[in-house]
Amino acid sequence: MRRGIGSFLLKTAFFVLAVLGLFEILYRRGVWPIISQSALYDHKMIRLQQEPVKKVKIMAMGSSLTLYELNSEMIVHNFPLPYYNFGSWNLQVSDIYPILKELVKEYRPEYVIMCSSVGDFMKPTDSVFQNFTNTNRFIRRHFPEFFYFRDYHSLRQLFDRKENGYLIDTDPWGGAFFTMKTINRAKWDMRLDFPTPYTAIQYRTLDSLCGWLQGQKVKLVYVQAPMKASYITTPAEQATITTHFDTCRSMVEGHGGVYLNYHNTAIFADSLFFDQWHLQASGGVVLTKELVADLKTIIK
C-alpha cells in the first residue's frame, strides 16, 4: 500500500515538474503569460522584472496619452533626475490609481507626470490590470512565471498573443513616440460623448489619487493633453470641456499638485493628431517642449 502511494506521489511530482518545465521554457523563449487584455501592459510589466529600473525620480504614469505624447529624450536631456514612463493603453483613472500606488511604493519618485484627457474618465474600472501589482513583489520580481497559473490561458492563446498581439517598440525610458501612418476614420470622426455614467467615479478616484500622492510627499504634475479642434465645435461641447478642466484643476491644485492645460488649438492643429486625443510624434515634440519649459519652474 505504501509503495503504491509512493509511486503515485512520485509520478505526480514528475508530472508537475514537467508542466513547470514547459512553462519555464515558454517564458525564456518570450512566450510570456497573459496578465491583462493589454499586450503592451503585460510586456512592460514583465520587462521591468527582467531589466529592473533601479531609480525613478521623475515618473510618468497614465494611459496611452502618457505613453505616446512625452518625448523621453527631451525630458532626460533637460533634467538630471532618473526618469521612466510607465504609461500604457486603455487605462482609466481608476485603473491608473492602484497601479500608481504600487509603483510609487516601489520606486519612491519625487514627481509624477500624468498626461490625461476626457478619454480617461469614460469607462468602468478593469480590475485585471491589478493582477500584476496586487501580487507579492517578491513573486513578481523572481517568479513571474506564476502568472501562467494565476489566470490560466491555453498554449494556443499564449502563442497567439506572442505572434499577433499589437506591440510597439518602447524607448529605453518606456515611452513610445511614433507616427501613425494609417488614420482610423471612425476614431478621427468620433464626436464628444461626455460625461458618461462612469465619469463621476473617475473624478472621485482622481481626487483620491491626488490626496494619496500628497500624503506620500510626491508632487503630481497633471498634464491636460490637447484635443483636436474639430472634436469640440459647439458651445455646449465647449462648456462641457471647460467644466472638465475646472473639475480636474480643482482636485489637483487642492491637493498641492500642479495642473497644466495644453489644450490650445492655435498651437495644436488637427494635422498634429492621429485621432481626437492622441498626437503624432511631431505633435508630441511640440507638447514636450511646452511641458519641459514649465517643468523647469517646478522640478528643482
N, C-alpha and C positions, 0 to 999 in steps of 0.2 A: 504493500500500500504506500509506504513512504517513498519507495523507489518510483512508483507511478506519479506521485505528486512532484517529486524532484524532477522527473523527466518533463512533466508539464510546465513547471516553472522555468526550466532551462530553455525549452522551446519558445515559451512566451518571451523570455529575455532576449533570445536571438532575433525573434520577430520584431520586437520593439527597437532593438539596436539597428536592424536592417532598415526600418522605417525612418529612424532618426538619421541614419547614414545617408539615405536617399535625399532627405531634405537638406542635409548639410552640403551635399554635392550640388543640389539646385542653387543653394544660397551662394556658394563660391563661384558658380557659373553665371551669376547675375539674374537668375530666375527668382526674384525676391517675393516675399509674401505680400498678399493684398491686405492692406490695413484699412483703407477707405476707398471710396469710389474715385478718388483723385490720384491718378498715377503719379503726377508731379509731387504732390504732398508726400506720398509714400516714398518716392525716390529721394526727396530732400531729407526726410527724417532718417532714413537708413544710411544715406551717405554721411550724415552728420555723426553717426556712430562709428562708421568705418574711418572717416577722416575728421576727427573731432576738432572743433574750433575752441581753442583754449581760452581766449579772452574776447569779450564783446562789450565795448563801452558805448558804442552807438548802435542800437538795434533797430532795424526796420522790420516791422511786423504788420501784416494785414492781408487783404485779399489780393487779387490779381493787379489791382491798381498799384499797390506797394511793390509787387513783383516786377511789373513791366516798366514803371514810369520813373524809376530812380536810376540814374547813371552812376553805377558803383565807382568807376574810375574817378569821376569828378569829385565825388564825396571823399574818397580815400586820399586824393591828391590835396584836398583843401583842409583836411582835419587829421591830426596825428593820432587820433584815438582808434583802436581796433573797431572795425565795422563789419556787420554781416546782415544780409537781407533774408529773413525767414518767411517772407510772403509766399502765398500760394493761391491756387484757383479756388473759386466757389465758396469762399468763407464769408459768412455773415458776422456781424459784430459779436453775436452770442456764440459763434464758433471760435472767433479770434480770442476772446477773453480767457477761457480756460487754458488754451494753448499758450497764450502770452504769459499767464501766471507761472506756468511750469518753466518756460524759457527764462523768465526774469529770475526765478529762484535758482536756476542752474548757472546762468551766465553773469548775473548781477550787473546789468548795464547802468550807465548814468543817464542815458537818453533813449527814448523810444520814439521812432518816427512812424506814424501811421497815416498812409495815404488812403483817402476814403471818398465815397460819394453815395448817392441815394441807393445804388445797387446793393450796398452792404446792409441796407435796412428794409429789405423787401420780402425775405423768405424766412421760414422757420429754422430753428437750430437743427443741425445734423450731428447727432452725438457720435457718429462713427469717427469723426476727426479726433475725438478724445481717446480712442482706443490706444493710441501710442502714448500720449502724455499721461494717461491715468495708470499706466503700467509702471511698476517699480523701476527707478532709474538704473539700478544695478543690472536688472534684466535687460533693459533697453540697450545699455552700453555693451554688455558682454554676451548676451544670449538673444540677439534679435530674431533668431530662428523660432523663438517662442511664438511669434505672430503667425506662423503657419498653422498653429493649433488653436490660437485664441479665437479666430474666426475662420474656420476651415474652408478652403477652396480647393477644387479638384486640380489635378495636374494640367488638365486642358485649360482651365481658367488662368492658371499661373503662366503657362506658355503664351496664351493669347494676350495677356497683359504685357508680357515682355515684347512680343512681336508687334502688337497693334495699339498698345497704349500710347496716346498722344503725348510725347515728351518734347521739351525744348531744352536746348543747351543753356545751362546757367554759368555765369562767370565765377571766378574764384571767390567772390563775396556773396554768392547766392542769388544775384539779380539775373534778370532775363530781358535784356534790352534788344528788341528786334523789330523788324518791319514786316507787317502783314501785307503780302502782295495781292492776295485774293480777298476782296471785301465781301462779307456776308451781307447780302442786301436786306435780309429780314431784320438783322440787328442794326444795320445802318439806318433803316427807315422806322425803327421802333419809336413809338410815341410814349410820352411820360405817363406812367400809371402809378401814381404815388400820392399819398401813402397807401399801404396795403394793410390787411388785418394783422400782419406781423410787425409793423413798424413800431408800435408802442413798446413791445418787449425789447426790440433792438435799441430803442432810446434808453430804456431803463438799464439795459446791460452796458451801454456806453457810459452812463453815469456811474455805475459800479466799477467799471474798468478804470475810469479817471480817478475815482476815490481810492481804489486799491493801489494804483501807481503812486499817488500822492503819499499814501501811508508807507510805501516802500522807499520813499525819497528818490523816486525816479521821475525825471522830467519828461512829460508827454509832449511831443510836437505833433499836433493833429493837422494834417495837410488836406484841405478840401481840394480835391483834384478838379481840373477844368472839365467842362462838358461842351458838346457841340452846340453852336448857336442855334442850329435847326432843330435841336431837341426841345428847346424851351422857346415857344413863339407867342403864346397868348398871355394876356395879363393874369389870367387865373393860374397858369403854369408858373409864371414868374413869382406870383405871390406864394405859391406852394414851395418853391425852391428857396425863397427868402426866409420863409418860416423854418425850413430845414436848417439853413445856415445859422439862423439865430438860436435854434434849439441846441445844436451841436456846440456852438461857440459858448453858450451859457454853461453847459456842462463842463467843457474842457477848462475854461478860464475859472469857473467856480471851484475847481479842484487844483488850481495852481499850474495848469498846463498852458501851452502856447497854441493858439488857434491861428492858422494861416490859410487864407482863402485865395486860391489862384484861379477861380472861375472868372476869366476875363476874356470875352470873345474878341476883343480888339487885339489881343496877343495870340490867342489860341484859335486860329482859323479852322474851319471844318476840315481843311486839307491835311491838318496835323493829326487827325484821328483815324482809327480803323473801325470804330463803331461809336455809339453815343457817348461812351465814357472813357474808352481806352485810347491812349496816344500812341502813334507810331514812334519809332526810335527818334526821329527828328523832333517830334513834339516833346519827347522825354528830355532831350537835351535842353530845350527851352525851359521846361519846368524845373529841371535840376539846377540850372543856372540861377533861376529866381530863388529857389529854395536855399542854395548854398549862400547866396548873398544875405538872406535872412538868418540862416543858421550861424553866421559869423557874429551876429549880435547876441546869440543865445548860448552857443557852446563856447565855454571858456577854457 
